[in-house]
Amino acid sequence: MENTKKIYRNPNNTIIAGVCSGIGDYFNIDPVIVRLIWAASVLFMGFGVLAYLVAWIIIPARI
C-alpha cells in the first residue's frame, strides 16, 4: 500500500485563502515561515502575487 501525501488549503488557519498554511502542513513547517517567504517574494521578486493566485486556484480546499 502506497502512502501518498496530498497538499490542501487549510480552511482552519487562513489569512487570505489558506494556501500558506496548507503548504506549511504539507512540508511540516510553521505557516508563518511560509508566509514570510511568500511576502519576501512579493516585495523583492514581484511574482508572489501571481503565484499565490495560481496556487489558490490549483490547490483544493480541505473539507
C-alpha positions in Angstrom: 0.0 0.0 0.0 1.4 3.4 -1.0 1.3 6.2 1.4 0.8 9.3 -0.7 0.7 12.8 0.7 -1.5 15.5 -0.8 -1.5 19.2 -0.5 -4.6 21.1 0.5 -5.5 24.6 1.5 -6.2 24.7 5.2 -9.6 26.5 5.9 -8.9 26.5 9.7 -5.7 28.5 9.6 -6.2 31.2 7.0 -5.1 34.8 6.4 -6.4 35.0 2.8 -7.2 31.6 1.4 -5.2 29.1 3.5 -2.6 28.5 0.8 0.4 29.2 3.1 -0.9 27.1 6.0 -1.6 24.2 3.6 1.9 24.4 2.2 3.2 24.5 5.8 1.2 21.5 6.7 2.5 19.6 3.6 6.1 20.3 4.3 5.6 20.1 8.1 6.9 23.6 8.9 5.3 26.6 10.6 2.9 28.5 8.3 4.4 31.8 9.5 7.7 30.9 7.8 5.9 30.1 4.5 4.0 33.5 4.8 7.3 35.4 5.4 8.9 33.7 2.4 5.8 34.5 0.3 5.8 38.1 1.4 9.5 38.4 0.6 8.9 37.1 -2.9 6.1 39.6 -3.4 8.3 42.5 -2.2 11.6 41.6 -3.8 10.8 39.5 -6.9 7.3 40.6 -7.7 5.9 37.2 -8.9 4.5 36.3 -5.5 1.0 37.7 -6.1 0.6 35.8 -9.3 2.0 32.6 -7.8 -0.4 32.9 -4.8 -3.4 33.4 -7.1 -2.4 30.3 -9.2 -1.9 28.3 -6.0 -5.3 29.4 -4.7 -6.9 28.2 -7.9 -5.0 24.9 -8.2 -4.7 23.7 -4.6 -8.1 22.2 -3.4 -9.5 23.1 0.0 -9.5 20.5 2.7 -13.1 19.7 3.5 
